[in-house]
Amino acid sequence: MRKLRLVDVGVAAVLTALVLVTLPFLDATSGVDRPVDALGYALAVTTAAATLFRTGWPVVTLGVVTAATVAYLLLAYPYGPVMVCLAVAVYSLARRRALRPALLYAAGTLALLVVHVFTHPAGLGFPAGLVPVSAFVAVPFSIGVARRMWHEARSAERAAAEQRARDDERLQLAHEVHDVVGHGLAAIQMQADIALHLGRPDDAATALETISRAANEALTELRTTLAQIRPGAASGGAPDRAPTAGLANLEVLVERVRSAGVSVDLRVTGTPTPLPAAVDLAAYRVLQESLTNVVKHGTGSGAYVEVHYAGHDVRLCVRNPRGPDGRFVAGFGIAGMRRRVESLGGQLDAGPVDESFEVRAVLPAGGVA
């Protein structure tokens, strides 16, 4: 059974009190209406009390209120708060039900209500009496429909916002996993290719040790990333979590790439300053993904990496020779880097420059711009 809302109890109580207080005055001031007797009070109180169920059962409520109101008016009792009760019931129907069925019920209510226009002694008669009668149905119905449409629009907007938030979380997780796993697998693949072509057991063993170390580092960083997003991670993570990815670990990243057989020329200029966590992570991921692309797609054996602290900005640059055919296709990794940087108010450019391929990024050192 549906529970009654406190506001419905309050509305029904106010309407009932209004009926009981005003009926004696209406009876005393009207000389053409029928005196309000026990039946009149019963019908009037019924219209007010029925509004108690207007939220859970709006159709039934409108039926009871309409029947009691029409009977009250056909018996020539004086106009009064019964019309207010009818308006409340019509509003509740329009507010809680779809437009088409609500319109049919409201039209039926109006048709029954019009009958008393021809019989009530205090009425304006036909056709002038149709105006106020129609207003007691049309006005609250229009308000109820407008209120329902506004509420549905707000609900749809909230649902869309929640869906966008979920999509953003999934995309962020996809980018994190892509950056972590892609970098580790690229290093592993290169070392595996080296091991396959080496004829000396000692060199092959060195390559396999590098593969093992790269795989372990990638798995550790992946576990750290997933631990940060799982429910309850803020209350305490695993005791053996790896350090959070950031520019403080840039030397480790560079050494990992060098161990994969790619020489890296790293330069840090300017005065290093502590960066907000989001900016620090974004800068590290940009360099990580760029160096991963060097390992997978670059030609030659070298890459140039520069990190420049320029007051309010931190500027990144990764440059390496282009592929033999000079083609450039912006894949998932570059799209992820650009999205990550732009979400913080920064800018990222990636593409061929002269005989090299460059990734350049500018991030606000003070946080989200």
PyMOL commands that set and color helices and strands:
alter all, ss='L'
color gray80, all
select helices_A, chain A and resi 6-29+38-53+58-74+81-96+99-118+130-197+201-229+233-235+247-259+277-297+332-343
alter helices_A, ss='H'
color red, helices_A
select strands_A, chain A and resi 263-270+302-310+313-321+347-353+356-364
alter strands_A, ss='S'
color yellow, strands_A
deselect
rebuild
show_as cartoon
